[in-house]
């Protein structure tokens, strides 16, 4: 019988929390699936119930890191406000959020940045998504008469 989805989500959450603890302790070192399993108190083969591969795990780590930033970008681009306010909100809200995250634990923040650099192919989609949302804000500004003579 298949396990309930909540069991899968709970296991994924446990593993993502464990990865963050390991990053906090060790910094931006490569984490093997075997080390992760040992730290999480499960067998290495059990990890693959929750993540098909190490790449899938890294994608989930990146998704968790960017989730609040993506939420802000989605909220700002959907908001009914003038383009100047959108542009300010687009950058300022994310900056405040990232600054707070840095102030909370500078070492962990720096380790995540280093990991993002080491695994840029995983985070590139989030960088591209940020560019997409920024282009939407710029398009709104262009409709309001800003950036005359330019195109996206």
Secondary structure per residue as TSV (DSSP state, phi and psi in degrees):
chain	resnum	aa	ss	phi	psi
A	1	X	-	360.0	137.4
A	2	X	-	-68.5	144.4
A	3	X	-	-75.8	150.0
A	4	X	-	-63.1	149.9
A	5	X	H	-58.8	-32.8
A	6	X	H	-62.2	-32.6
A	7	X	H	-64.4	-41.9
A	8	X	H	-65.1	-46.6
A	9	X	H	-63.0	-39.9
A	10	X	H	-64.1	-41.8
A	11	X	H	-65.1	-41.0
A	12	X	H	-62.7	-43.8
A	13	X	H	-62.8	-44.5
A	14	X	H	-57.3	-46.3
A	15	X	H	-67.4	-40.5
A	16	X	H	-65.8	-39.6
A	17	X	H	-64.2	-38.5
A	18	X	H	-66.4	-41.3
A	19	X	H	-59.0	-45.7
A	20	X	H	-61.8	-41.0
A	21	X	H	-62.7	-40.7
A	22	X	H	-66.3	-40.4
A	23	X	H	-64.1	-41.2
A	24	X	H	-61.8	-37.0
A	25	X	H	-80.6	-43.1
A	26	X	H	-103.2	-15.7
A	27	X	-	85.0	-158.0
A	28	X	S	-85.1	42.2
A	29	X	-	-84.2	152.7
A	30	X	-	-64.5	134.8
A	31	X	-	-109.3	123.2
A	32	X	-	-84.1	156.2
A	33	X	H	-63.5	-33.3
A	34	X	H	-65.9	-44.9
A	35	X	H	-63.2	-41.0
A	36	X	H	-62.0	-44.4
A	37	X	H	-59.9	-46.2
A	38	X	H	-62.1	-44.2
A	39	X	H	-65.2	-34.3
A	40	X	H	-85.4	-6.6
A	41	X	T	75.0	36.5
A	42	X	S	-138.9	168.2
A	43	X	-	-76.8	151.7
A	44	X	H	-56.5	-38.4
A	45	X	H	-67.9	-26.9
A	46	X	H	-67.2	-30.5
A	47	X	H	-57.2	-35.5
A	48	X	H	-72.3	-6.9
A	49	X	H	-70.7	-29.0
A	50	X	H	-101.3	-31.0
A	51	X	-	-138.3	126.9
A	52	X	S	-64.7	-26.9
A	53	X	S	-159.1	171.5
A	54	X	H	-64.3	-36.0
A	55	X	H	-61.6	-40.7
A	56	X	H	-64.4	-38.1
A	57	X	H	-62.7	-48.4
A	58	X	H	-61.3	-38.2
A	59	X	H	-63.5	-38.1
A	60	X	H	-69.6	-36.5
A	61	X	H	-62.6	-45.2
A	62	X	H	-64.6	-42.0
A	63	X	H	-59.3	-42.5
A	64	X	H	-64.6	-41.1
A	65	X	H	-64.6	-40.0
A	66	X	H	-92.2	-7.7
A	67	X	H	-55.2	-47.6
A	68	X	H	-69.4	-32.3
A	69	X	H	-70.1	-40.7
A	70	X	H	-63.2	-41.3
A	71	X	H	-59.7	-42.8
A	72	X	H	-62.8	-46.1
A	73	X	H	-63.0	-40.8
A	74	X	H	-64.5	-43.2
A	75	X	H	-64.0	-45.2
A	76	X	H	-66.0	-45.9
A	77	X	H	-66.4	-27.7
A	78	X	H	-85.9	-13.3
A	79	X	S	-69.1	147.9
A	80	X	-	-93.8	85.1
A	81	X	S	-148.3	159.4
A	82	X	-	-60.5	152.4
A	83	X	H	-58.1	-38.0
A	84	X	H	-60.4	-42.7
A	85	X	H	-67.2	-38.7
A	86	X	H	-61.8	-44.3
A	87	X	H	-62.0	-45.1
A	88	X	H	-62.6	-47.2
A	89	X	H	-62.6	-39.7
A	90	X	H	-55.7	-46.2
A	91	X	H	-88.0	-45.3
A	92	X	H	-65.1	-44.3
A	93	X	H	-63.9	-41.0
A	94	X	H	-69.1	-37.9
A	95	X	H	-62.4	-46.7
A	96	X	H	-60.3	-42.5
A	97	X	H	-62.6	-45.7
A	98	X	H	-69.3	-37.4
A	99	X	H	-63.1	-42.2
A	100	X	H	-63.8	-40.2
A	101	X	H	-64.8	-40.1
A	102	X	H	-64.5	-47.5
A	103	X	H	-61.0	-33.3
A	104	X	H	-63.8	-41.4
A	105	X	-	-160.2	86.0
A	106	X	H	-56.4	-39.0
A	107	X	H	-64.5	-44.5
A	108	X	H	-64.6	-42.6
A	109	X	H	-58.6	-49.0
A	110	X	H	-62.9	-38.4
A	111	X	H	-64.2	-41.9
A	112	X	H	-62.0	-40.5
A	113	X	H	-62.9	-42.9
A	114	X	H	-63.9	-41.6
A	115	X	H	-62.8	-40.9
A	116	X	H	-60.9	-37.8
A	117	X	H	-69.0	-41.5
A	118	X	H	-66.6	-31.5
A	119	X	T	-120.0	49.7
A	120	X	H	-60.7	-30.1
A	121	X	H	-60.6	-26.9
A	122	X	H	-78.5	-40.1
A	123	X	H	-88.8	-11.6
A	124	X	H	-55.0	-38.5
A	125	X	H	-60.8	-34.8
A	126	X	H	-74.0	-34.6
A	127	X	H	-64.5	-45.5
A	128	X	H	-61.8	-39.1
A	129	X	H	-63.9	-41.2
A	130	X	H	-60.1	-41.7
A	131	X	H	-62.1	-39.8
A	132	X	H	-61.1	-49.4
A	133	X	H	-64.7	-38.4
A	134	X	H	-62.6	-40.9
A	135	X	H	-61.4	-34.7
A	136	X	H	-65.4	-40.7
A	137	X	H	-67.1	-42.4
A	138	X	H	-63.3	-40.0
A	139	X	H	-61.3	-41.1
A	140	X	H	-60.7	-42.9
A	141	X	H	-63.4	-39.4
A	142	X	H	-64.1	-38.0
A	143	X	H	-64.5	-26.7
A	144	X	T	-90.0	3.8
A	145	X	T	100.4	1.9
A	146	X	-	-81.2	157.3
A	147	X	S	61.3	38.6
A	148	X	T	-56.1	135.6
A	149	X	T	87.1	-4.1
A	150	X	-	-106.3	158.5
A	151	X	-	-136.4	157.9
A	152	X	-	-87.0	360.0
